[in-house]
Amino acid sequence: MTQPKKIVLIGSAFPLRGGLATFNERLIREYRNNGANAYIYTFSLQYPSLLFPGKTQFSSEPAPENLPVFIKVNSINPFNWIKVGLELKKQKPDLVIVKYWMPFMAPCFGTICRIIKSNHHSRIITIIDNLIPHERRFGDKLLSGYWIGSVDGCIAMSRSVLDDLETFDTTKPKCYCPHPLYDNFGASIPKEEALARLQLDPSFHYILFFGFIRDYKGLDLLLKAFADEKLSQMKIKLLVAGEFYCDPKPYQEIITQYHLENQVIMSNDFIPDSQVLNYFCAADLVVQPYKNATQSGVTQIAYHFNKPMIITNVGGLAEFVPHEKVGFVVEPDPGEISGAILRFYSEHKETEFSVNASIEKQKYSWGKMVDAIGKVAEG
């Protein structure tokens, strides 16, 4: 396949918000920077309100500049899928990219892409977050199989997902390419300035839990880790920045049970892109205490800001955070998490890990993702 000149990405983008939209917009911008005619077909309806756990699906930020986004796709309307499929079939893009993250989207994406492929010109490549969801439901495997059957090749962003792919298909071209760096949140600012912007007491140290809160992300484990008496005697606070996508009551009960009200700051609105740097730059350390995972965009934001990390040894997370180099890899256990936090401060690891993060992050470029997509598209 020669270098594609016309590229369409089907998936989340402005006016929708969140990590999926951020990823898709950044990827298409990379293609456009390389001279391609690249654009996005996003959702007119991504999730029915009944199925959406947050407050709103829409961004409050300005529209991204110089990025063509067409609001076209309705995830639950089969007549729309046919219309969009026929429209893109006629346009004959050289390359169609779809980021796949949950089986709910398989009928929509799979139908559209099967119609596009009937032009015998377009190549369909999927970038896969998860084939088997963290929160599983009946029929997930069947739906993911339908999706994989509609594409020409696959990019897995963790080795665990690459292994999962083998259970669905053994013949189509596929490769592993790690999640690229989220480098679109602005340059770092001094910690003192970030603390002032967030109106946080500069006499404390801050640990960050960032992103949508779901049960599999293990915030309960991190809260219980903060109940460690040694941690409670240190001037450390946990900053939880992200909207609840699950019942907040169990987490509030842990805070009350262990008397953590003065140690935990809950900032539970959606964090817009323009505010992300404040939270990361205010923190000494980013903790991802997940109970299961494949990869995490939070890791790539932390890398952008050269932040040390503590992550749990589940799924593909440990592929991205070298133990005792950029941070600590621990088991999903409150005792192990608290022990790693204590080590981080008692051994004064912040500077060492930050310098190592600035070096390690250089392997996570968007150019490498574009190259991987091109190789898989060539078959």
CORCOR-V647099 format. One record per backbone hydrogen bond with DSSP energy under -0.5 kcal/mol. CO is the residue of the C=O (numbers start at 1). NH is the residue of the N-H. If there is no record, write none. Layout:
# CORCOR-V647099
co: <CO:CO>
nh: <NH:NH>
This chain:
# CORCOR-V647099
co: <5:5:6:6:7:8:9:9:10:13:15:18:19:20:21:22:23:24:25:26:27:28:29:30:31:32:36:37:39:40:40:41:42:42:45:48:48:49:51:57:64:67:68:69:70:70:73:73:73:74:76:77:77:78:79:80:81:82:83:84:85:86:87:88:88:94:95:96:97:98:98:100:100:102:103:105:106:107:108:109:110:111:112:113:114:115:116:117:123:123:124:124:125:126:126:127:127:128:131:134:137:139:140:141:142:143:144:145:147:148:152:153:154:155:156:157:158:159:160:161:162:163:163:164:165:165:173:175:175:181:190:191:192:193:194:195:196:201:205:206:206:207:208:209:212:213:214:215:216:216:218:218:219:220:221:222:224:225:228:229:231:234:235:237:237:238:238:239:239:240:240:241:243:248:248:249:250:251:252:253:254:255:256:260:260:263:264:265:265:266:267:268:270:272:272:273:273:275:275:276:276:277:278:279:280:284:285:286:288:288:295:296:296:297:298:299:300:300:301:302:303:308:309:310:311:312:314:316:317:317:320:322:322:322:326:327:327:328:328:330:331:333:334:335:336:337:338:339:340:341:342:343:344:345:349:350:351:352:353:354:355:356:357:359:360:361:363:364:365:366:367:368:369:370:371:372:373:374:375:376>
nh: <7:37:94:95:39:97:11:41:99:16:59:22:23:24:25:26:27:28:29:30:31:32:33:34:36:35:38:7:9:42:70:11:72:73:75:51:52:52:53:17:67:69:40:71:42:72:44:45:75:77:78:80:81:82:83:84:85:86:87:88:89:90:91:92:93:123:8:125:10:100:127:129:130:105:106:109:110:111:112:113:114:115:116:117:118:118:119:120:96:125:152:153:98:128:155:100:129:157:133:136:140:143:144:145:146:147:148:149:150:151:173:126:175:128:177:179:162:163:164:165:166:166:167:167:168:169:154:156:177:183:194:195:196:197:198:200:199:204:237:284:285:239:287:241:214:245:217:218:291:292:221:222:223:224:225:226:227:228:232:233:234:236:205:207:239:240:265:209:241:242:267:211:213:251:252:253:254:255:256:257:258:260:259:263:264:238:266:240:267:268:242:244:272:275:276:276:277:278:279:279:280:281:282:283:283:308:208:310:290:312:294:299:300:301:302:303:182:304:305:307:306:286:328:288:330:314:317:319:320:321:322:325:326:327:309:324:325:311:330:313:333:337:338:339:340:341:342:343:344:345:346:347:349:348:353:354:355:356:357:358:359:360:361:362:363:364:365:181:369:370:371:372:373:374:375:376:377:378:379:379>
